[in-house]
Amino acid sequence: MTPLPRPHRDDVLIAVVGLLGGLLMWALGLSTGGTRVLGESWTPLPLAVMAAMVLLRRAAPAIALLVGTFALVADQLTSSSLVTVVLYADLFYAAVLYGTPAAARRLPWIAALGTVAVTVGTLALIREPEALLVGVVTGFVTVGPATTGVVVRNHRDAAEAARLRAEQTALLAEMDRTQAVTAERARMARELHDMVANHLSAIAIHSTAALSIDRPQTSRDALGVIRENSVEGLAEMRRLIGLLRASGAEREATAAPTLDGLAALVEQARAGGSSSGLTFTLDDARRSTSRRLPAPVELAAYRIVQESLTNALKHAAPGAVSVALAQHDGSLTVRVTSPFGDRPGPRAPGSGAGLVGMRERVALLGGELTAGPSADGPKGTKVWRVAAALPTNEEEQA
């Protein structure tokens, strides 16, 4: 059995003041004039019981009201104390306020029916108009506190519901903020990787070649490529920093890469991969150029090609790297194939973040991406194939 909690300090104060006040009135001979069946000397006993029940008005309101009712009946058999009646009214109020929802709904009706029953019973017993005064007092002691308890409880429940809604709203706002920060961090990571990784990969490959091959012309060519990629990587980094520092309107106005820059991107890869025995071709004839695609689609396609070319420079065996774009049935298809196998010479390490970034970009647009080895090369040779299908939502644009 769970022990009852300690009485609230306000309940203790009400009980002590009520008990002392009732005893003082009894000592002075002040009473409401009960039936005196038990005699005036019994008056403090119902008073003490009622004061004790006040201590339970919050922890066990139903028990306190039930015992208090018996104490009130016993009080009417003595000289009756006004304080006992007042304390009982407080118990009725507390039973509605702190009791169960079912008790809060039923007690006002019980009080009203009880008041009617007491009035009718007293009127039938004494057959005097004074019986109506008994009904008024009974209603004052029961119906009044019950109605007040309902009003206070409704206000308290409304305030609690408002507090819970405010907490839920704050929690949802915090979740939205966290998700927004996470999404922004992921976007920044993709942009940083796609914008800088290809330049750093070319620098790593050609610096290794310059250190490992002892030929002045090779070293000079490698240093040229290193310088070109260093300058372009620095420019990309500055653009990214400017993008992060810009406000919302300035950020929207910042030019993002488009598919018009694919030729330059392939040419840059061609310059960086010549020393590794790689050749690069671009087939963009089956893409419509009469109308621009949505900016997110063009950016995603550009970044997929950029990352695929970077991976080819890092890992592909000597051979042909092909980039092909085709547009049909409301979809833009991007395919990049590169020779799959061991490659001689220096290689740059990979972390796998590029593939993750490509999958995230495609998933955000509701497209599909496949990446892996395939026997699609000449005479069934293995190639590494990246294929992405990006919805272009042409119907919505029309």
Secondary structure, DSSP 8 states (H G I E B T S, - for coil): --------HHHHHHHHHHHHHHHHHHHTT-------SS-GGGTHHHHHHHHHHHTTTTT-HHHHHHHHHHHHHHHHTTT--HHHHHHHHHHHHHHHHHS-HHHHHHHHHHHHHHHHHHHHHHHHHH-STTHHHHHHHHHHHTHHHHHHHHHHHHHHHHHHHHHHHHHHHHHHHHHHHHHHHHHHHHHHHHHHHHHHHHHHHHHHHHHHHHHH---HHHHHHHHHHHHHHHHHHHHHHHHHHHHHHS-HHHHHHS----GGGHHHHHHHHHHHHGGGTEEEEEEEEES--SS---HHHHHHHHHHHHHHHHHHHHH--SEEEEEEEEEETTEEEEEEEEE-S---S------SHHHHHHHHHHHHTT-EEEEEEES-SGGG--EEEEEEEEE--HHHH-
